[in-house]
Structure formats: C-alpha cells, structure tokens
Amino acid sequence: MTWTAFFLVFGASILHASWNFISKSKRPSAAFYMLASMTSVLLCFPMLLFSGLDAAALPWRFWLCFLASGMCECIYFLGLFRAYSRSDISMAYPLARALPVLMTAAVTLLFGLGRAPGAGALFGMLVISVGCLLLPLRSLREFRLKSYLSPAVAAILIAAAGTTGYTVFDSMAVPYLENQVGAALFQSGAYLFGIESMIVIGLGFYVRSRPRERVAFRQLFLKSVYPPLCGLCASGCYVLILLSMRFVSNVSYIQAFRQLSLPFGVLAGIFLLREPRYPVKLCGIGMVILGLVLVSLL
C-alpha cells in the first residue's frame, strides 16, 4: 500500500465512522439510508456530467460488476439497519467492519484476484477471527453456540456479506474506468452516482412494501438534517475508497486498512451513547484492532 492510498483510506475511515454513528444514534431504518443515498445521488450528479465517461465504450463485464455491486450495497444496508436496531454500535460496528476482511480475503484467494496475502497477514486475520468471536459475549461463560444464534448476529453477517460483495465487485469494475479519458475523481463520482441510484431504487421498493418504513420516510423527508449529513459523509468515504483502489495490488489490503474507523466508532458508542463496556468485549475489540494492524503491515 502506497502513502497515497494510506491517506485516502484514513480520510475515508473518519467519514465512515461518522456516518455510522449518526445513523445509529438517530433510529436506523431503511428509509433513513434511502434518503442518505438520495443525497449522495444529488451530490454526485455534477461529477457525472463532467466525468467524460463514455458509457457505450465500457464492456459488458464492467456493467455486470457494476450491477452486482449495487445489489450488494442494498443487501449491506438492509443488514446494517437491522443490526443497529438490535445491538450496540460498539458490537455491531466492529463485527460488520472486521468480518468482511476475512470474507474478502477468502474470496480473493478462492478466485485468484490480486496478490495473495502473506503468512503474517493471514495470522492477523486469525487474530481478527478470535476477536470477532469475543465481541458478542458479556463474559467467557457465554462462549457457546447459542450466544451467536441471534437476530443481531444474523443481521451483522448479512451486512458483512454485502460489504464483501460490493468491495470485490468494485475492485473488478474500477480498472475499466482507467481506460476512459477524464479526471479520476470525477470518474469515481460518476460511478458512485450509479451505485447510489441503485441503492435508492432497491431500498425504495423495500420502504414501499413496509408500513413502518413508509412512516419513517414521512417523518424524515425534508424534516431531518441527519440523513443528508449521513449521505454527505458516506459519499466522501466511498469516493476516497474508490480512488485508493488505484494504488494497491490487492483489494483485501484496502478492506483491512480502512478498519482504522473501528476505534472511532467503538469509542463513540461507549462514551457518547453510554453503551456497556464488558471486559470481554473490550478484549475482543483490542484483538480485532491488533489483527487489522498485522494485516495492514505484514
């Protein structure tokens, strides 16, 4: 990973922790995330106009990855709002952020995408795995299968699977944009415009089919500043990550290093939302952070 990629991912990490904290603290719902994505669509539209992209010149493989990424984004948000509704951010956020590191590495190894992680990085992923097992527990006496068979953990797994999917598909789609004429930032913004448009459509169907979500939409639309603020942070985060993909040899390293946002989200949950700080949870968080450092540096 180059220094350029490091600073891009560091900035993205701060923005990512910010929009997750905002959404968790303001009653997360599919309607909330749909409105946030609508804001992202509006913000990215000018970048689409000045991107210089020639859609007709992009191959079908790009469009296939593009559509798959949009579907995975919808899955991610549907899992995320359920996870935040059922658990603390100090548990859901680390798990939803760390599990995709393992999943993405597994996918890239299985399909031979990019350079395989070294032995040190694999050891770091093992440490992450142990940390993830500790996070849902209040004490080590709860270490049994039943502790993981909960709606909250299921929702987190859905969100993690969505993150893994859109990360892999984005990494396959972005290189096709490099052959286009135009500024990389505007091209990334144009790509994000398309992705966010698919999120709005996908979540829109879900909101339309759920009475509670329709009520939430009416309560939030043009009445709350938080969904637009969330969309602003999320858009900035996504663009920075897309740009950073141009400076790494394997997307699994981006997925690992962007977890710098994890301590920010956890501390915000513990100190601002007054969430429980069980010793075993703190130990799990520490192991996840240590594992991420090992993955990033080895």
Helices and strands as residue ranges (DSSP letters): H 3-25, H 30-49, G 55-57, H 60-86, H 89-111, H 119-134, G 140-142, G 145-148, H 151-177, H 184-209, H 211-220, H 226-244, G 245-247, H 251-257, G 258-260, H 261-271, H 279-297
